[in-house]
Amino acid sequence: WTRPTALFGSELDQVSHGILWSLGINTVTYVVLSLITRQRVREKIQIASFFHDPQPKPETPQHQSWQGEILTSDLQALTDRFMGEERSETIFRNYERRNAIRLHPQRPASSHLMKYIERQLASVIGASTARVVLESTLTGRDMQIEDVVSIVDEASQAMTFSRELLQSAIENIRLGVSVVNHQQQLVVWNQRYLELFTYPKGFVRVGRPVEDLMRYNLTNANLSARRIDEIIADRCGSMREGKPMSYERQRPDGTVLRVDGSPIPGGGYVTTFQDITAMRRTEQALKETNIYLEQRVKERTQELQVINEQMLKAKSVAEQANQSKTRFLASASHDLLQPLNAARLFTSALAGKASDGEEKDLVDHIDSSLGAAEEIISTLLDISKLDAGALEPDIGVFPVNDILRHLATDFSAIAKDQGLELHVVPSTAWVRSDAKLLRRVVQNFLSNAIRYTPKGKILLGCRRLKGFIRIDVWDTGPGIPEDQVTHIFEEFRRFQTGRDKKGLGLGLAIVDRISGMLNHPVTVHSIQGRGSLFGITVPMAEPEQIPAAPQKRVSGSRRVSSLGGLHVLCIDNDPAILQGMVALLGNWKCDVTAAESLEDASQQLNGNVPEIILADYQLDDNKNGLDAMDSLRKDLSTDIPGILITGYMAPEVREDAIARGYHLLYKPVKPAALRALVNKLLKQNRP
């Protein structure tokens, strides 16, 4: 009876036996699988579409015992049913992105994911409805009638609230809004939309085709019927195809509307209308203003170009005047100092012959007056050269103590004569600056300190700063009033408190110009009744190795102090200078040959060789003293010592003289300096 072809003793054909076996096996398999598996949400939704059980099963509380048995695909199927597939997909993708996880449809859903889905459903159907739907669907129990009523009630309330919220939102915006459905029929609009268009009463209603609204508006714009049809067809076609649109339309009353349209899900279309008349008028006004401003800028630019051309011309004239001033100073310095030089020579000669006290006092007064005039002219020339930029600083590295030592030697006797104590504190620092100009600055500080300090002490020293050194001059003078500190660097500004009433008030003016040229700041501190401090800040430098100068042996113990019998040749084109030089050298018992030119010197020498030559730089016949001394050396075949005496301060003259092997003295010549230099040259050339 167990044979497949004669099951339980039945005598059937093979086809019938096959059908029975197939149905039996399929039925058993279906029943077994139904008993051991659980219905999915999709299956329940499908069953609910075809079957309805009038006797729902009573609810049995399970207290979320279904957690851990629900798959992710079940939750997605539930959200697809209530929220749509597109929004459901977006919700699950957002959850993955926020929690940085990957959801798998066939894996159990976590409690966190189920709570998240419940919140999303609550935003659509309400919180309590979402809880009932989620539990009843996922636990497999049927919903009671009160649950269905509650769901419908909450859904109705949510829809009502959403509609009121939407209407309130579009009513409170400043744009006109109209919404049409997929059939291009008006469904929603706001009051601003009605205000922008003069529709007849009752014309705007729900279900009105948008084509009618367009035709009414375009007819009022005085367009032809053919043109109106073209515009309506184009815009309605864009709405049907879901294409965004944006354009501006100027109405007959002059107002300008901006129209923007965008498609919405489900085939609808939303259009906004904005009155931009004021914006366009402002834009036009700005364009006109811009054109006006561009014209003004063009005019101003032309005016500035004219002014710049005038300034360039003025600058060129000023530069030419400055160059002329520099050339004039170069020439004037010689012409101004020539008579002073002659006068100083005569007074020096006269001082050597004055015997009694009255004549000697007169000579001293004349010499003092000439010295004051010389100081005024030299100082004014220095200021003019500094202003004209004719002086170029020679920056080098040197020990600052060199300046302190020389100034201490120069001013110690002067301070002692005035009853003052001069203290100089040596320094081992090295600085980077122009040694001559820096010495000139400190020298002016010391001169003013001695001039304006009636009694007490003067201190010259250095204070180290970070990377710099400040050379200070302290005095115990009367001090400077606070309101006058800013004026002391002006030309011819001086105080009447010092012992020397003949001060020019130019020393600090020169200091100000030199410090600016060297970029060395000057510091001034003063307390009335206690004294003043003047300082200049100089950058420090690393010490350099200076090779020791070879010691010259002096043969014998004879010193060249007497110039008696010395044959001196003087060449100068100014007869007064020659007479003064002859008188001065005559007092020194020298044998003087005076000549006004090179030819005159050659004739008077007549083959005799002078022991030293004193020559002026500027001679007649476009020749200078350097060329004259070179010619005499060549003619006499002897390297005769020479001293160039000139009023030209140009550096190229000094460099040329040194290059040819001559020494240099500037006019007006001081007799002591001339005698010292002559003695030095004789000492170097005598065996």
Summary of the structure (lengths in Angstrom):
residues: 687
radius of gyration: 57.7
end to end distance: 162.6
largest distance: 183.8
contacts: 1878
relative contact order: 0.05
helix: 54%
strand: 16%
